[in-house]
């Protein structure tokens, strides 16, 4: 029977909490706050990119970045772009996989006179790094509301204090920075079409430059829990890049031998990847010894302090972001080391940056709460960045591009040969840039 007074009773509704994975996905893959793109913001972005490019170039000591060419940059990518043509070079795999971004940047350098090759290669590499840093700053807005936090996770791209022997101003090493940026691109849910296009294209470019994007398959799959179209496009771009890399492996040009070493990989992560952003290359040195272990222990004390502060709710930790960054950091380091059996410094570049993300996420200040923990981390990272701004490396004392080019041109003029040889650092073993005399005269 109906209510005598003609009124209905309160409706009975059942509510259920979302599954833990769905809730975690909602917390992890969030859209940034809506902000209008103003002229002031565009100007600030341009200034930041120019400054980041300049800082990247200035980090190279010795002969400088503008008159030196790093190893594969010259001997593989530039020389093949000049002698074989940009398209042929783009479709040629090297060391078992394709390198889309280095090939494209080498094609740009090949369009300039050979005298400008070193400068163009260095500037393009540093500019690409600065643009990736800007992309992180934009993509992190949905998770990190404070400007300081976003500066920390983006500035580390330009100021990463590890592997300066190899990655500075080098198109061949673009992918180590890109592997970090992929983390933010998979978390980012841009509101506008332009941001979505930039994210998808960048994922493909990074995936088309390094097969180690395999480490992002779990995160890409987790993104699909959201069932959003943009997430599917990101996964598709990653998959397309991996298909390209598999084609490179099947072409039979791989020069890599697998040497499974899980124990060494875990030890390397504990001793190298985590301490790297908190101690830096200059203080850690080159060889793992007693001093290194002590410094690594200090770094882990910093991590422990951040965890204690977060667990005691002195801060307002973003646990989902912190855990995601920590897991991706470990996976990003373990994958190449387990497969290769080697723990080269460049393998720690992306994992070290992700360690910074995890720490920043743990030390987010509560509304009206103390900012001291975040400020303390900022001070530590600033000191490490300053100490490691310019580290001596093989490129610093190697042969200059201008001198080697003069020598090659003189040899061509003297004996009328068909080939000019230019040596690019490091010089032991020498990385020979083989160019035709007609291309350097």
Secondary structure, DSSP 8 states (H G I E B T S, - for coil): ---TTS-------------HHHHHHHHHS---------HHHHHHHHHHHHHHHHHHHHT--TT-GGG--BHHIIIIIIHHHHHT-HHHHHT--BTTB--HHHHHHHHHHHTS-GGGHHHHHHHHHHHHHHHHHHHHHHHGGGT--SHHHHHHHHHHHHH--S-TTTSTT-GGGHHHHHHHHHHHHHH---SSHHHHHHHHHHHHHHHTT-GGGGGGHHHHHHHGGG--HHHHHHHHHHHHHHHHHHHHHHTT---------HHHHHHHIIIIIHHHHHH-HHHH-SS--HHHHHHHHHHHHHHHHHHHHHHTTSS---HHHHHHHHHHHHHHHHHHHHHHS---GGGHHHHHHHHHHHHHHHT---TTS--HHHHHHHHHHHHHHHHTSS---HHHHS--HHHHHHHHHHHHHHH--SEEEEEEEEETTEEEEEEEHHHH-
